Amino acid sequence: MNTFNKRSLELINNIYNNMSRHYPQYNCYINKEDVSGSISIEILNGNNYVNKYYFYPNVISGNIESIAIYGVSIQGHYETISKSKNIFGFKVSRISIITQNTMSPFVDIYIESMNINQ
């Protein structure tokens, strides 16, 4: 199973804490996905999903390699991130919307290599 390095885990926890603080009207949860090694941040309005962000590690370095966004406003997320070429302070190297061979469309984002040691 792929795992994140210490610094990547800290960055994901900081993103989660910032989301929780900036969106108090929503319920935010963080989950470790055992099968893929990913970590997800879920944002709910009551019992309804708003968005779910999956963070995936690089198999060699443990750095954050990609992020997938599911939920509402997929096109809006895609447009905003495509214009800024940035997500959560990470530079985006590639972005697309995946609609085929999936139960739910999502924004697929690859970030530039991170220079993180640990």
Summary of the structure (lengths in Angstrom):
residues: 118
radius of gyration: 13.8
end to end distance: 18.0
largest distance: 38.5
contacts: 318
relative contact order: 0.18
helix: 24%
strand: 41%
